[in-house]
Structure formats: structure tokens, C-alpha cells
Amino acid sequence: MVENRCYTVKELQVILGISRPTVYELLKRNEFKWFLIGTKYRIPKMGFDEWLNNKSENN
């Protein structure tokens, strides 16, 4: 079984408890690294998790 190494926009919505447009706003502001595969956004788990940990530590 292969472990996914990237999150989708929908997964970030659930993880962060925010709306789809808000996820896209975070992507637009380059809050964390992301890339496109065709028209689909993919967010590397390692970079996102680091970003989230840093946000948690700053509050």
C-alpha cells in the first residue's frame, strides 16, 4: 500500500475546518508550497505540516 505524500484542497478543508475559497486564498498567498498536476492542486504533506506546526507554535 502506498502512502499519499500530498494533500488535496478537499483534505485541507477538512484538516483546517475552512471553506474551499479560503483554501484557495491560502494557495494564492503562497502560505505553503503547492503545485499543479493538470488543473488539480497538490500540497506536499511535509511542507504543509511544517507550516501548520509553525502556525500553532506562534499562537
C-alpha positions as CSV (number, residue, x, y, z in Angstrom):
1,M,0.0,0.0,0.0
2,V,1.3,3.4,-1.0
3,E,1.1,6.3,1.4
4,N,-0.1,9.6,-0.2
5,R,2.6,12.3,0.1
6,C,0.3,15.2,-0.8
7,Y,-2.9,16.7,0.4
8,T,-5.8,17.8,-1.9
9,V,-7.8,21.0,-1.5
10,K,-10.6,19.0,0.0
11,E,-8.4,17.4,2.5
12,L,-7.1,20.8,3.6
13,Q,-10.7,21.9,4.0
14,V,-11.3,19.1,6.5
15,I,-7.9,19.4,8.3
16,L,-8.3,23.1,8.8
17,G,-12.1,23.3,9.1
18,I,-12.3,26.1,6.5
19,S,-14.1,26.7,3.2
20,R,-12.9,25.8,-0.2
21,P,-12.5,29.5,-1.2
22,T,-10.4,30.0,1.9
23,V,-8.0,27.2,1.0
24,Y,-7.6,28.7,-2.5
25,E,-6.8,32.1,-0.8
26,L,-4.1,30.4,1.2
27,L,-2.7,28.9,-2.0
28,K,-2.8,32.2,-3.8
29,R,-0.9,33.9,-0.9
30,N,1.7,31.1,-1.1
31,E,1.3,30.3,2.6
32,F,2.8,26.9,1.9
33,K,4.2,25.1,-1.1
34,W,1.9,23.6,-3.7
35,F,2.0,22.5,-7.3
36,L,-0.4,21.7,-10.1
37,I,-1.0,18.4,-11.8
38,G,-3.1,19.4,-14.8
39,T,-5.7,21.5,-13.1
40,K,-5.5,19.9,-9.7
41,Y,-3.7,21.4,-6.8
42,R,-1.4,19.2,-4.7
43,I,0.1,20.3,-1.4
44,P,3.1,18.3,-0.1
45,K,2.3,16.9,3.3
46,M,5.8,17.6,4.7
47,G,5.7,21.3,3.8
48,F,2.1,21.8,4.9
49,D,2.7,20.0,8.2
50,E,5.7,22.2,8.9
51,W,3.7,25.3,8.1
52,L,0.8,24.2,10.4
53,N,3.3,23.4,13.2
54,N,4.8,26.8,12.9
55,K,1.4,28.5,13.0
56,S,0.5,26.5,16.1
57,E,3.7,27.5,17.9
58,N,3.2,31.2,17.1
59,N,-0.2,31.3,18.9
